[in-house]
Amino acid sequence: MAEIKDPENTILIELKDGTVAIELLPDVAPGHSERMKELARSGAYDNVAFHRVIDGFMAQTGDVQNANMEKDYNPRAAGTGGSDLPNLKAEFSKIPHDRGTLGAARSANPDSANSQFFINFKDNHFLNGQYTVYGRVIQGMDLVDNITKGEPPANPDRMISVKVAADA
């Protein structure tokens, strides 16, 4: 396990092959970091599919409304929903969209991020300044690389469980 410096701001995502550890960036994007912890603590992210996974680009998940594979899963609607919480204001920064960074998925409106997020498979600097970066993978990027690809994948992988390291 990677050394976890700040358990309160580290997310543990259990995938089929092991655990991915993500260090949140509350100093850079406090609203997004807090939202991820709130949804993780409520169990909202558990069993949510990776509904859009583009090889060489990113893996997207977090549609807690339509992509829970254990409850009302709708592959056609996966990626169109969020949580019952209000949308978040964009928290753009100078942190680049490098391999392993966590970005907030949103619609065309910069202030429409809610629960969905993506993990960059490679440096995607064309996204810089357009999508909030609020975390980075500190362990398990090889597991992220192995997530089943597709838009949507025929048999999507899921986040089996998502926890704040302080609670694990």
Phi, psi and omega in degrees: 000137176298154177290125180262110183280326184225087184303330180291336181241034175234131181254136177247116179252117179274118175252175183300330184258358181150193187253134174257129177255130181238125176271117177284160182241071184294337178287335183265316184222075185298321182294315180293319179297316180296319180298317181298318179295319180297314180291323177296314182294331180277351182083005185298328182277347182298133178068017179274133184287153165275099190271346181215107185229107185253116181306133180077004181232280184197166174242123183248141181207187171102005176283090185287346180276316189242354188243015175284113187287354178254354186210107175057037180296129179229098183301330179289327182266346181304128182102355181256354186244179178215209178259180176280356181278158180294155176297160183258146172288144177300143177232067182292149181214183178273359180289124183283157175280079179270167175308131177089355178279156180257126178242151178276121175281147183202175174273197179296335179282120181302337182259033183248006178296145181222284182235339185281147179212167177223155176244126182285127175285334181213177175295122180237064188294344176294346177272349184304135177075002180245336181227138181292129171263127182222014176187172176211143178290127177250351176201138173094018179298330177297328177289322177297317180301334183268003178296137181301129183275155175147161178228075358274161174296145179299318177232083188294148169282164181223164169275107182296314173209152179227123183226154169278130185305326179298336182262349188282000000 
